[in-house]
């Protein structure tokens, strides 16, 4: 949402009337409702500070200093203005809870962009907080579903490791739920009330990664990175195998306490727990000199390997039922259920995309379902679902199209279309459509 699309109530606390008036007119021209005060005491007398969308205050004021509003209105973002443009004062303001910092004299366009950025971030926080309750209700036990031996081991390790500050390396195929495990570790830790910040190392251009992670000194201020933003909480580095070598070196120095944060505070030991994840073989990357061995061992204090869905046995059924209920609630649908054939199809499919693929298949089926029963064709998964003793022993190396062709050609003379469809775990309509697509019309019976 654009912060200018709604009327935001802003408060300016500034003892210089000329500056105060100029700021008020500037922000009103950009669609904001602006109040002004010459001191904190005057602002308090005029009304509740926590009724504002944003407070912009000078640091040095007659009476109480401007930063006291951080405690008076802890839920309202505050931008601190000061004529003393030092990195130290910026860091102190940010650590006290200020949303951002700007030094006088400042460019008007710069202030407007800063105000809009802070308002957008606050709106995002509100949306996140509103969704958190739904997420907590949707995912029992921090989202870990399943009772297979592999998942029982994972859950046991989470309970043991979560209360510590140990660095954890989470490995597993794409879609197995690595971020979910990281969130479970955070939620069950002493840091659960502090920030959890997730960063995908593969999603940012290589030249921008270091500034994003470690912050950046600019002419008049220090822009904090994710390490500073995660202070006191957890930083989750997804796809750590994609982190460029220079960033790997800096991350190692920060983890070992050998590099300043870059914020001028002199703090060499950030209070951040780091969790990392990858679907790649990190050991192989180390052998190929594509990943630092010292960083690998620093991250791998504890390793959690998530089993692929195909190795989790009946967990896939429990997950499917759980995801079905979750999807139909989110979509506002009446209760639906999976047919016996659909459950069999789910159980036999290889699920190369793991839980993510299963979730997408179930959600798609709920959207397309017109009744109260989900059939295999609605799941739209191509697989080798068979009835007992029909096609379970076909060559695993056959592609899905090859398998369909071989199975149909071998059995269409002995089976009806209904029997073929049931053996393949699809509807008769889906069977007919695939016959047309693959050029396999039903042969006419001889007289």
N, C-alpha and C positions, 0 to 999 in steps of 0.2 A: 504494500500500500504506500502510495506517495504521501509523506507527512503533510504536504500542502493540501491534500484532498479533504482534510478535516480541519476545523478551527482548533488549533492548539493554544492553550493558555500559557503564556510565557511571563516570567517575572525577571526584571532587570534590577539588580541592587548595585548602585553606583553613586558615589558622593559628588561626582562632577556633573552638574546639570547639563552642560553642553554635550558631553559624551552620552549621558543617559538619554537625552532627547533624540540625539541622532540615531542611536541604536533602536529606540522605540519606533521611530519613523521607518527605518530600514526594514525592520522585521514585520511591521504592519503592511508594508508594500508587498511582502511575500506571503500574505494571507494569514498571519498569526494575530491573535488577540494578546496585546501586551500591556502589562501593568509595570509600574516602576516605583522604586523606593530609594531613598538616599542612605539608608542604613538597615541593618538586620532588625533593629528594634522597630523602625517604622514599618517594615514589611510585616512583622508579627502583628502589629497593632491593626493592620489593614485587613487581616484574615488569615486563614489556615494556609501554611506553606505547602502542605501536601495536596492541596487542590490544584496545583499547577502541573502542566505537562513537562516543563523544563524551567530551571532557574539558572540565570547567568549572573554571576556576582563577582565584584572586584574582591581581591584578597585583602587589601588594606582599606579599612573603612573606619569612620568615627564610631566609637563604641566597640562592639564585638567584631572580630575579624570575619570575613565572608565565609570561611570554611566551616563555621559553626552550623550553617544550614544543612550540612551533610548529616548531622545527627538529628536536627529538628525535623527533617523531611527525608528519611532514609530511602523511601521508595521513589523519590523524584530525582531524575538525572540532573547533575549540576556541572556547568562549565565554569571554570575558574579563570578570571582575568587578572593579570598582574603586569606591572611595569618592570618587574625584576625577572628578566628572561634568562633564568638559569636552569640547567637541566635538573639540579638538585631540587629546586622548588617545584618543578613539574612532577618529578617522581613522588615527592611528598604529597602533593595534591592528589595524584592518582592513587597512591596507597591509602589515602584517607577516604577514598570512595568516590572521588570526582569522576565524572564520565569522560571529561577531557579538559584540556588546558590550552589557553591562547594568550600570547604575549602582546602587550601594547608597545607600539602602535601596530594595529593589524589591518589587513585589507578587508573591506566590507564583503567582497565576494567570498573570501576565505571564511569569514564568520558565518555567512549564510549557509555555505556548504557544510560547515561543522555542525551547525544547529540541525540541519536536515538529517545529517548522518546519525547524530545522537538520538533524534526522535525516531528514526527508522529502527535503530538498535533496540530502543525501549519497546517499540511496538512488537518487534520480534520476540523479545523476552516475555511480553504478556501472552503472545500466542503460544510460545513454548510452555509457559506455566499452565495455560489453560488445557493444553494437550497432555501434560504430564499425568494428570489424574486418569485420563482415558487410557494412556499407555499402561499405567500401573494396574488398572483394572483388566486390561486386555491380556497382559502377560503375567501369569502367576510365577512366583519364585524367580523374579527378574527375567522371565522369558524362557527359562530352561525347561523344555518339555521332552520327556522320554525316560524310559527305564532300562534301556539296554546296558550291557556291561560297559561299553565304551563311554556312554554319557554318564553313567553312575560314577565312573572314575573321574571324568571331567568335573562333575558337580562336587565330588569329594575334595578335589584339589582346589576348586574355587573357594570352598568354605575354609580350607586351611590357609590359603595364600592371601585371601582378601583382607584380613585384618592387619597384615604386615604392609611395609612399604617396598617390598621386593619388586624389582623390575620383572615383567612377565613377557615372554615371547609367545604369541598365539599363532599356531600354524594350522593349516588345513586348506582344503580345496575351496574355490570360490563358491559362495552361497551356503557355507556350513554354519554361519552365524558367529564369525569372529568378533564383530563389533558388539554383538549381544553379550558375549562372554566378557568383553572389556567393561561394558556397562554393569554387568553383574558384579564384577570385581570391585568397581567403584561404589556401587550401591551398598555392598556389604562391608565397606571399609570405614575407617574413622573419618575419611574425607568426604563422606556421602553428601554433606551439606555444602561442600565447596564445588567449584566448577568442574564439569567434565567436558573437555574440549577434544573433539575428534578432528583429525587432519589426514587427508588422503594424499600421500606423497606423490602419487601418480597423476593427481588432478591439477597441479599447479605447474606452470612453465619453470624449467630448471633455473632460469636466471632470477626468478622471483621467490624461490623457496626459502632462501636464507633470510630475507627480509620478513617473510611471513612467519617464520619460526622464531627468529631471534630478535626481531625488531630492527629499527633503522633510525639512525641519527639524521635529523633534518636540520636545516639552518637555524630554526628557532625552537625546536623541541625534539624530544625523543618519541618516536612512534613505537609503542610496545608491540612485541610479537606474541605468538601464542604461548610461549613459555612463560612470559610475564603475565599474560591473561589467565593462565591456569594456576597461578600462585595459590598454594594451599590445597589444590585439588589434583586432578588427574589429566594428563595429556596422552591421548591415544593416537599413535602414529600408525595408520593403516597403510598397507603396501610399502612397508619399510624397505623392501628390497629395491624399490625404485629411487631411493634417496641418493642424490648425486654425491660423489666422493668429497667435495669441499664441505658440503653440509654434514656428511657423516663425521668428518673431523671435528667440526664445531660442536655437534651434538655430543660426541664423546667427551670433549673438554668440559662442556656444561655438566654432564652427568658425573664427571669426576671432580667437579668443583674447581677446575683449573682455568676457567675463563669468566671474566666479568659478564654480567647479563647484558651489558651495553647501555644500561639505563643511567649510568653515573652514580648508582647507589653504592658501589663497591661490594655488592653482595655476590660472592663467588659460588654460593651454594643455594640455588633456588629451591624453594620448598614445593617441589612438584614430583608426583609419582608418574613415571613413564611406563606405558604399556605399548607394545608394538605387535603388529600382525603382518602376515604375508602368506600368500598361496604358493610362493616360489620356494625352491630348495635353496635355503640360505647357505647351507654347507657347500653346495656346488658353486654358488656365487663367490664364496670365500676362496675356494680352490682356484677359481678363474680370475682372482684378484679384482672382482667386480664389487666386492663388499669387504669392508675392513674386518679382519679377524678380531681385533681388540674390541671393536664396537659390538660385534656379534656375541662375544662372551660376556660383555657388559650388559647387553640386553637379555641374554638367556640365563638369568639367575634361576628362573623357573620357566619351563616350557610346557605349554598346554597344547596338545595336538587334538584337533577336533575330527572325529571319524566322519567319513562321507555317509550320506543318507543310506546308500545301498548296503552299508555294513551295520546298520542299526536295527535290523530285524523289524519287529512289530512296532517300533517307534514311529515308523512312517504312517501307520494307521492312526495312532494316537495324535500325531501331529496334524494329519489331515482333518480329523474330527475337530480338533482345537481351532485350526485355521478356518474351517468352514463356519464355525460359530462366530468367530471374530469377524470374518468377511461379511456374513449376512447381517450382523449388528451394525457394522459400519455403513453398509449399503441400505439399511432400513428395510430389509426383507423379512418376510414371515419365515418361521422355521422350515428348513429344508434338510434332507438327509441324503447320504450317499447310498446308491443301490449296492447290492451284493457284488454285482459285476464291476461297478466302479471301484469298490474297495479292493477287489481282486486285481484290477488293473493297476491301481496305485501300489499295491504290495509287490507286484512282479516287475514293475518298471525300474530301470537302472538309475534314474534321476541324476544325470550328469551335472545338472545345475543345482542339485541338492535342495536345501530347504527353500531357497529363494524361488527355484523353479516350481516346487510344489505349491508354495503360497500363490504364485501367479496363476497356476493352473486352476486352483480351487476358486480364487477370486473371479477368474474368467467364467468358470462354470456357474457360479452364483449369479453373475450378471446375465448370462444367456438362458438360465433355467426358467421355463415358463410354468412349471408345476411345482411339486414339493419333493421331487426325487431327482437327484443328479445321476445321469447315466454316463457310461464311459465316453461316448462321443462328445459330450459337453466339456469333458476335461481336455479334449483335443491333444492327447499325448500319443505319439506313435511308439508302439512297443510290441513285444512278443507275448501278449497275454494269451494264455491257452487254457483250455480245460484239461483236466488230468489225462495224461497219456496221449495228447494230440500232437503238440509241436514244441514241447518244452526242451527237446534235445537237439533242436536245429543249431547249426553252426553259429557260435557267438560272434564270429567275424562278419556275418552277413550284415549289410546295411539294412535300414528299415524298409526301403523300397524293395531291395532284393529279397528280404525275408517275406514281404507281402506277396511278391510275385511267386516265389517258390512254394509258399504254403498254399496259396489259392490254386495254383496249377496242379499241385499234388493231391489236393483233397476235394476239388470242386465236383469231381465225378462221383464221389462217394457221399458228399454232404450237401444238404440243402443250403440255400442262401442264409436262412436263419441260423443253422448250425455253424456255418462258416463265420458269420458275424459274431455269434456268441464265443466261438473259439478264439477269435481275434480281439474280443473285448470291445467291439464297436457295434453301432446300430446297423440295421440293414441299409438305411439311407447312406450312412458313411461308407459302407462296403460298396454300394453302387457307385458313389461319387469317386471312390479310389479306383474302381475298375475303369471308369471312364478316363480318369487322369493318367493311369498307367497303361491304357490300351489293352485291357483284359476283359472284353465283354463275356457275358455268360454264354457258354456254348449251347447251341440248340440241341435238344434231345432228338435222336434219330427215331423215325417211325418204326 
